[in-house]
Amino acid sequence: MPPPSADSRVRRLLALVPWVVEHDGPRLADVCARFGITEEELAADLELLWLCGLPPYSPDVLIDVDISDGRVWIRYADYFGRPLRLTPAEALALLAAGKTLLATPGTDPAGPLARGLDKLASALGIDAGAAVDIALGPAPGELLDALRAAAADHRQVELDYYSYGSDQDRRRVVDPYAVFSAKGQWYLSAWCHAVDDERLFRVDRIRSARMLDTSFDPPGVVPDLAVFEPGPDDPRVTLELEPGARWVAEQYPAEKVEQLSGGRARVVLVASRPAWLERLLLRLGPDARVVDGDATAGRAAAARLLERYRA
């Protein structure tokens, strides 16, 4: 398994440091269990903190880390206690991030986070509810809680799942790693025993989930929580889009977007599953033309639909 990216390590540290500070000397084993890492990975992450500070890098501007008797303490540098001064753009970005957390099912809508965001919005002179609206995708809170609990307890889950790429419903047994939100949807990162490989599952496509009595050993390195990473051998398709179909370039990960005259665009998409490409072409109709790739996909799908209507 490849090592975690620098981006995933930074994101983990941003969550790990305040958690350790809040728990005031937690056990190393508890920290590793909380963040799904090994003690070696934790030690490597904590070593990075020694480099976090400001010139002239004296003790008062460096983060202090103390590991003793199987426990860890992190003490902030003195400058963390100084008043934070944000630019309007930084404050708005912080407000948007906080609203994203507040939109997570199970979050207290009137808790400390909500009150802090109201104060931040007041300082900006805006209405937080009207200025920033965050939607994380349709997913039942009970299902999210059940999947999170299974991941925390390292319990296998049986899913009744609809695969959009293959247009099939299947039962799968998975080892759940993490539940996260990206691009307006909730996802489950897991090891799928049906294909013997890591997979992402859209939570809104999970018909049902049943926690099993069987447990699993979590991976030494948690996979990067990326929504889609195309392989080099996946087929590509080039589409020429009319102005009314320009949304395709924004909704799907396009490898290349070329602006054409008259508001049209030419995009290169990864079409890993034929069923996905067929449904997209049927949806676009005359607003899209295949320039390069499987030009027969849309016609073949349309012919099958017509045959069903005739029947």
C-alpha positions as CSV (number, residue, x, y, z in Angstrom):
1,M,0.0,0.0,0.0
2,P,1.4,3.4,-0.9
3,P,2.4,5.8,1.9
4,P,-0.1,8.5,2.8
5,S,0.2,11.8,0.9
6,A,1.4,15.0,2.5
7,D,-2.1,16.4,2.2
8,S,-3.6,13.5,4.2
9,R,-0.9,13.8,6.9
10,V,-1.5,17.5,7.3
11,R,-5.3,17.0,7.6
12,R,-4.7,14.3,10.2
13,L,-2.4,16.5,12.2
14,L,-4.9,19.3,12.2
15,A,-7.4,17.0,13.8
16,L,-4.9,15.1,16.0
17,V,-3.1,18.0,17.7
18,P,-6.2,19.7,19.3
19,W,-7.6,16.2,20.3
20,V,-4.4,15.4,22.2
21,V,-4.3,18.8,23.8
22,E,-8.0,18.5,24.9
23,H,-7.5,15.1,26.5
24,D,-4.3,16.2,28.3
25,G,-1.9,13.3,28.0
26,P,-3.9,10.5,26.4
27,R,-2.3,7.0,26.0
28,L,-0.5,6.4,22.7
29,A,-2.7,3.4,22.1
30,D,-5.9,5.6,22.4
31,V,-4.5,8.2,20.0
32,C,-3.7,5.5,17.4
33,A,-7.1,3.9,17.8
34,R,-8.8,7.2,17.4
35,F,-7.1,8.1,14.2
36,G,-6.5,4.6,12.7
37,I,-2.7,4.8,12.7
38,T,0.2,2.8,14.1
39,E,2.5,4.0,16.8
40,E,5.3,4.4,14.2
41,E,3.1,6.6,12.1
42,L,2.1,8.6,15.2
43,A,5.7,9.1,16.1
44,A,6.5,10.3,12.6
45,D,3.6,12.8,12.7
46,L,4.7,14.1,16.1
47,E,8.2,14.6,14.8
48,L,6.8,17.1,12.3
49,L,5.5,19.3,15.2
50,W,9.1,20.1,16.3
51,L,9.4,22.0,13.0
52,C,6.2,24.0,13.4
53,G,6.9,27.6,14.6
54,L,7.9,31.1,13.7
55,P,11.2,32.8,13.4
56,P,13.5,33.0,15.4
57,Y,12.4,29.5,16.3
58,S,13.0,30.0,20.0
59,P,11.1,27.8,22.6
60,D,8.3,30.3,23.0
61,V,7.3,30.0,19.3
62,L,7.6,26.2,18.9
63,I,5.1,23.5,19.7
64,D,6.2,21.3,22.5
65,V,5.7,17.5,22.4
66,D,6.4,15.2,25.4
67,I,6.1,11.4,25.2
68,S,6.5,9.5,28.5
69,D,5.3,6.2,30.0
70,G,3.1,5.4,27.0
71,R,1.4,8.8,27.0
72,V,1.7,12.0,25.0
73,W,1.3,15.7,25.8
74,I,1.3,18.5,23.3
75,R,1.6,22.2,24.5
76,Y,0.9,25.0,22.2
77,A,3.5,27.8,21.6
78,D,2.8,31.1,23.2
79,Y,1.6,32.8,20.0
80,F,-1.4,30.5,20.0
81,G,-2.7,32.5,23.0
82,R,-2.6,35.8,21.1
83,P,-5.8,37.2,19.6
84,L,-6.4,35.9,16.1
85,R,-6.7,38.5,13.4
86,L,-8.4,37.3,10.2
87,T,-8.8,39.1,6.9
88,P,-12.5,39.1,5.6
89,A,-11.6,36.4,3.1
90,E,-10.1,34.2,5.8
91,A,-13.0,34.8,8.1
92,L,-15.5,33.8,5.4
93,A,-13.5,30.7,4.6
94,L,-13.6,29.8,8.3
95,L,-17.3,30.4,8.5
96,A,-17.9,28.1,5.5
97,A,-15.8,25.4,7.0
98,G,-17.7,25.7,10.3
99,K,-21.0,25.6,8.5
100,T,-19.8,22.4,6.8
101,L,-19.2,20.7,10.2
102,L,-22.5,22.0,11.5
103,A,-24.3,20.4,8.5
104,T,-23.0,17.0,9.6
105,P,-25.9,14.8,10.9
106,G,-25.8,14.6,14.7
107,T,-24.2,18.0,15.2
108,D,-25.9,20.2,17.8
109,P,-27.5,23.1,15.8
110,A,-27.5,25.3,18.9
111,G,-24.2,24.2,20.4
112,P,-20.9,26.0,20.9
113,L,-19.9,25.7,17.3
114,A,-23.2,27.3,16.1
115,R,-22.8,30.1,18.6
116,G,-19.2,30.8,17.6
117,L,-20.2,30.9,13.9
118,D,-23.0,33.4,14.7
119,K,-20.4,35.7,16.5
120,L,-18.0,35.3,13.5
121,A,-20.8,36.2,11.1
122,S,-21.8,39.2,13.2
123,A,-18.2,40.4,13.1
124,L,-18.3,40.2,9.3
125,G,-21.6,42.0,9.2
126,I,-23.5,39.2,7.5
127,D,-26.3,36.7,8.2
128,A,-24.6,33.3,8.5
129,G,-27.7,31.4,7.5
130,A,-28.4,33.5,4.4
131,A,-24.8,34.1,3.3
132,V,-23.5,30.5,3.6
133,D,-25.6,27.5,2.9
134,I,-23.9,24.1,3.1
135,A,-25.5,20.8,2.0
136,L,-23.6,17.6,2.5
137,G,-25.8,15.3,0.4
138,P,-28.8,13.1,1.3
139,A,-27.9,10.4,3.8
140,P,-29.9,9.2,6.8
141,G,-28.3,10.2,10.1
142,E,-29.0,6.7,11.5
143,L,-27.1,5.1,8.6
144,L,-24.2,7.4,9.0
145,D,-24.0,6.7,12.8
146,A,-24.2,2.9,12.2
147,L,-21.4,3.0,9.6
148,R,-19.2,5.2,11.9
149,A,-19.8,2.9,14.8
150,A,-18.8,-0.1,12.7
151,A,-15.6,1.6,11.6
152,A,-14.8,2.6,15.1
153,D,-15.4,-0.9,16.5
154,H,-13.7,-2.6,13.4
155,R,-16.8,-4.6,12.7
156,Q,-17.7,-5.9,9.3
157,V,-20.9,-4.7,7.6
158,E,-23.1,-6.3,5.0
159,L,-24.4,-3.8,2.5
160,D,-27.3,-3.9,0.1
161,Y,-25.8,-1.5,-2.4
162,Y,-26.8,-0.1,-5.8
163,S,-23.8,0.4,-8.1
164,Y,-24.4,3.3,-10.5
165,G,-21.5,2.3,-12.7
166,S,-22.8,-1.2,-13.4
167,D,-26.5,-0.4,-12.8
168,Q,-26.8,-3.4,-10.4
169,D,-27.9,-4.1,-6.8
170,R,-25.6,-6.4,-4.9
171,R,-25.0,-7.6,-1.4
172,R,-21.4,-6.9,-0.3
173,V,-19.5,-7.6,2.9
174,V,-17.1,-4.8,3.7
175,D,-14.5,-3.7,6.3
176,P,-15.4,-0.1,6.9
177,Y,-12.5,2.3,7.3
178,A,-14.0,5.8,7.4
179,V,-17.1,7.9,6.6
180,F,-16.5,11.2,5.0
181,S,-18.1,14.0,2.9
182,A,-16.8,15.2,-0.4
183,K,-18.2,17.1,-3.3
184,G,-21.6,17.3,-1.7
185,Q,-22.0,13.6,-1.0
186,W,-21.3,11.2,1.8
187,Y,-18.9,8.2,1.2
188,L,-17.8,5.1,3.0
189,S,-14.2,4.0,2.4
190,A,-13.9,0.3,2.9
191,W,-12.3,-3.0,1.9
192,C,-14.8,-4.9,-0.3
193,H,-14.6,-8.7,0.0
194,A,-16.6,-9.1,-3.3
195,V,-13.7,-7.7,-5.3
196,D,-11.0,-8.2,-2.8
197,D,-9.9,-4.5,-3.0
198,E,-10.5,-1.1,-1.5
199,R,-13.7,0.7,-2.7
200,L,-15.7,3.8,-2.1
201,F,-19.5,3.6,-1.6
202,R,-21.9,6.4,-1.9
203,V,-23.9,6.4,1.3
204,D,-27.1,7.5,-0.4
205,R,-26.9,4.4,-2.6
206,I,-26.7,2.0,0.4
207,R,-30.2,0.4,0.6
208,S,-29.5,-1.2,4.0
209,A,-26.5,-1.9,6.2
210,R,-26.2,-4.7,8.8
211,M,-23.4,-4.8,11.3
212,L,-21.9,-8.4,11.5
213,D,-20.4,-10.1,14.5
214,T,-17.1,-10.6,12.7
215,S,-14.4,-8.1,13.2
216,F,-11.4,-7.1,11.1
217,D,-7.9,-5.7,11.6
218,P,-7.7,-2.1,10.4
219,P,-5.0,-1.3,7.8
220,G,-1.6,0.0,9.0
221,V,-2.1,3.0,6.7
222,V,-5.6,4.4,6.2
223,P,-6.2,5.0,2.4
224,D,-6.4,8.6,1.2
225,L,-10.1,9.7,1.2
226,A,-10.2,10.6,-2.5
227,V,-13.6,10.4,-4.3
228,F,-12.2,9.2,-7.6
229,E,-8.8,8.3,-8.9
230,P,-8.8,7.0,-12.5
231,G,-6.3,4.4,-13.6
232,P,-4.0,4.8,-16.5
233,D,-5.7,2.0,-18.4
234,D,-9.3,3.3,-17.9
235,P,-10.9,4.3,-21.2
236,R,-11.3,8.0,-22.0
237,V,-14.0,9.7,-24.0
238,T,-14.0,13.2,-25.6
239,L,-17.3,15.0,-25.7
240,E,-18.3,18.2,-27.5
241,L,-20.9,19.9,-25.4
242,E,-23.5,22.5,-26.3
243,P,-24.0,25.4,-23.9
244,G,-26.8,23.7,-22.1
245,A,-24.5,20.7,-21.2
246,R,-21.6,22.7,-19.9
247,W,-22.5,21.5,-16.4
248,V,-20.8,18.2,-17.2
249,A,-17.4,19.8,-17.0
250,E,-18.2,21.0,-13.4
251,Q,-20.0,18.0,-12.1
252,Y,-17.7,15.2,-13.3
253,P,-13.8,15.1,-12.9
254,A,-12.7,16.2,-16.4
255,E,-9.1,15.6,-17.4
256,K,-9.2,18.4,-19.9
257,V,-11.7,21.2,-20.7
258,E,-11.4,23.3,-23.9
259,Q,-13.6,26.3,-24.5
260,L,-15.1,26.5,-28.0
261,S,-17.0,29.2,-29.8
262,G,-20.6,29.9,-29.1
263,G,-20.4,28.9,-25.5
264,R,-19.6,25.2,-26.3
265,A,-16.9,23.1,-24.7
266,R,-14.9,20.0,-25.4
267,V,-14.1,17.8,-22.4
268,V,-12.1,14.6,-21.8
269,L,-13.7,12.3,-19.2
270,V,-12.7,9.0,-17.8
271,A,-15.4,6.4,-18.7
272,S,-14.5,3.4,-16.5
273,R,-17.9,1.8,-16.7
274,P,-19.8,1.6,-20.0
275,A,-23.2,1.8,-18.2
276,W,-22.1,5.2,-16.7
277,L,-21.2,6.6,-20.1
278,E,-24.5,5.2,-21.7
279,R,-26.7,6.9,-19.1
280,L,-24.7,10.2,-19.4
281,L,-25.1,10.3,-23.2
282,L,-28.8,9.4,-22.9
283,R,-29.3,12.2,-20.4
284,L,-27.5,14.7,-22.6
285,G,-29.2,13.7,-25.8
286,P,-28.5,16.1,-28.7
287,D,-26.5,18.5,-26.4
288,A,-23.4,16.2,-26.6
289,R,-21.4,14.6,-29.4
290,V,-18.7,11.9,-29.0
291,V,-15.6,13.2,-30.7
292,D,-13.2,10.5,-29.5
293,G,-14.0,7.2,-27.7
294,D,-17.0,4.8,-27.8
295,A,-19.2,6.7,-30.2
296,T,-21.7,3.8,-30.2
297,A,-22.5,3.8,-26.5
298,G,-25.3,6.3,-26.6
299,R,-26.9,4.8,-29.8
300,A,-26.7,1.2,-28.3
301,A,-28.4,2.3,-25.1
302,A,-31.1,4.2,-27.0
303,A,-31.7,1.2,-29.2
304,R,-32.2,-1.1,-26.1
305,L,-34.6,1.4,-24.6
306,L,-36.6,1.5,-27.8
307,E,-36.7,-2.2,-27.9
308,R,-38.2,-2.4,-24.4
309,Y,-40.9,0.1,-25.3
310,R,-41.8,-2.0,-28.4
311,A,-42.0,-5.1,-26.3
